[in-house]
Amino acid sequence: MKDVILIVGMALTFLFGWFLMKQLDRFLYENQKRIRLDTIETAAFWCYNTIKRGGETVQNNENNLSKEHILVCLSSSPSNERIVRMAGKMAQAFCGSLTALYVQTPGYSGMNAEDIARLQANIRLAQQLGAEIITTHGEDVPTQIAEYARLSDVTKIVIGRSGVQRRHFWSEPTLTEQLITLAPEMDIHIIPDAEVYKNYPRKPLFAVRPALPTARELFLTVGILTAATIIGWLFLRLGFADANIIMVYLLGVLLTSAFTSGYTCGVLSAFLSVILFNYFLTEPRLSLVAYGSIYPITFAVMFMAALLTGTLAAKLKAHAQLSARDAYRTKLLFDMNRQLQKAETSEEVYRMTATQIQKLMQRNILIYPAQEGALSKGILYPADASCPYSAPDTDQEQDVIDWVWQNRKRAGATTQNFPKAKRLYLAIRTEQQIYGVVGIPMEKQTQPDAFTSSVLFSLLGECALALDNLRNAREKEEAAVLAKNEQLRANLLRSISHDLRTPLTSISGNADTLLHSYDVLDEQTRKQIFTDIYDDAQWLTGLVENLLSITKIVDGSVKLHLSDQVVDDIISEALRHIDRRAAEHHIAVDCGDVLLLARMDAGLIMQVLINLVNNAVKYTPVGSNIRITAIPRENMAEICVSDNGPGIPNELKERVFEMFFTGGNPIGDSRRSLGLGLTLCQTIVHAHHGEMTLKDNSPHGCIFSFTIPLSEVNLNE
């Protein structure tokens, strides 16, 4: 009776284990799906930031929304090369983009060398055809392909049809059949395989790792089984049932699968558990012969339960490793994108890219940045995070670097182009532009795995996109400056052609009057005509000086001749060159009791004072009070020119420093002003690292003030 109960219990345990495995499979599938969705959300965040960083790129992408997006599936099949070439031709014919997708399964490590080499060759071919290489992880290949196609706006899928057919009506549908079912809205182009790939991987019931376990793993397995046997012997001595002992061995199988890689040790542990239980813990002891007809069934159920348990534990561990790799890839790209948002120069972009590649491959990174359409000297970024420095002479591989630069393809170690090179050279490029070449040392000429290659190309793509955005921003800024200069030039020409007509016509008319009617004019009339000619000529002279000064300062062609000057002396000298009509106003100067010594270009600061005083004279009624003050304020000297005229309306205060703005004050003749005086004053003050402001005077009028740096020494009376 006890044996019957034991058999039933073991059978129920087997069924429960099978049910648990199905539930865990479903859980793992949902977890992978959630991880993929998180990855897509992160990618969307990257796209948002990319759009934010580069408006030009967005505009170009909007123009390309109508293009086809073709997805080709990569595999180690011999005919996959033909499928990739067909997809490349389709992308070229439709003028669309091409993406090559490889789904890495937990059985990737079980691929033989021939399959791995063939897969890497297919990946390189896709890269040469301009495809973007994407690597995902999971067991359900059709679901991975269908979800990526849906989330990435793929319009056409190109896939090969293998020679694998259903063997039974209960067999699982082939990959092609499942993909058609999962993505019925997609255009799926099925290319028959030219040859039957006999090593096409079917989904096995138990994926056994073909590689031999290491000595450490074997020692660990033996130790766990030894401990389980000792505990089982103690349970037997204490009178526990066989079911409890079997559970101890199941626990040992779980521990073995958890602490070893692959499935080999787990399967071995399951087999040895049955042997040890039979040899040490069943009658007769120390013999593989078991009394009783019930024990063979017990051994079979125990083996199946241990095998299921160990396989399930190994599968969970494999899924955890894949999830960890996806999380690491997502974090690496997210950190890369976040750092690139803060980059303001191409040097910062190159440095951040090198740092992220070092995190991925733990090697020295050599970058040859592009400057003005050519490669500059290489910069070596050490793996120990020390300061980068100019790369040593690498003339022996200069041909490889030049070839990558010209062809925009990878070359060097692990490639078919220049395979004897010590480094793998990759181009930092977009579809239209190349921004540099990256050199990565390859140890023992080993090809990076699919995961590393996928992350590496993603990092280089982010780098190229950031550099492209910086270039677009720079070009946009230059275009804006050029447009502004053109607008200023047009305004200047229009203002000169319009506003110079009045004084030139006046001078010409007055001169003609004096030439033909000099004798008939009285002395007072002739004097007035001479005065008008003089005023017009002085206005033209001041205009030309302002134009020349503001042009030189803006272009940066003028150099400040700085010297220590007494502010009081500069004000006094400026008042000797103001408009003659200043005699009609009351001008007062107050510089306080302290002599201010300021660092300035005396000629330019005098020009500022002359313009400010002349404006006060011009735009205030006769008899107005004009006051000039100078006071120290921290490490600056503040000079103010105030008046009690009508003032400037609030709506015009923000525009008084704009070029060609006159304001149209009825007191002054706005037609005789190009609006350059205050612009010139502000430009000169800024060149002295000062500030110029406008504020209201009490009860009416306005105050123009500006600051210039004080000298280190103040002279006190």
BELWOZI-V640939 format. One record per run of one state. SS is the DSSP state (~ for helix, > for strand, _ for the rest). FROM is the first residue (numbers start at 1). TO is the last residue. If there is no record, write none. Layout:
{{SS,FROM,TO} {SS,FROM,TO}}
This chain:
{{_,1,1} {~,2,53} {_,54,54} {~,55,63} {_,64,68} {>,69,73} {_,74,79} {~,80,94} {_,95,96} {>,97,104} {_,105,105} {~,106,110} {_,111,112} {~,113,128} {_,129,131} {>,132,137} {_,138,140} {~,141,151} {_,152,155} {>,156,161} {_,162,174} {~,175,182} {_,183,186} {>,187,192} {_,193,214} {~,215,237} {_,238,241} {~,242,259} {_,260,263} {~,264,281} {_,282,294} {~,295,342} {_,343,345} {~,346,361} {_,362,364} {>,365,371} {_,372,373} {>,374,375} {_,376,378} {>,379,381} {_,382,388} {>,389,390} {_,391,394} {~,395,407} {_,408,410} {>,411,412} {_,413,422} {>,423,429} {_,430,433} {>,434,441} {_,442,442} {~,443,445} {_,446,449} {~,450,517} {_,518,522} {~,523,555} {_,556,562} {>,563,566} {~,567,575} {_,576,579} {~,580,584} {_,585,585} {>,586,590} {_,591,593} {>,594,595} {_,596,596} {>,597,600} {_,601,601} {~,602,618} {_,619,624} {>,625,633} {_,634,635} {>,636,643} {_,644,649} {~,650,653} {_,654,669} {~,670,672} {_,673,676} {~,677,687} {_,688,691} {>,692,696} {_,697,701} {>,702,710} {_,711,714} {>,715,716} {_,717,717}}
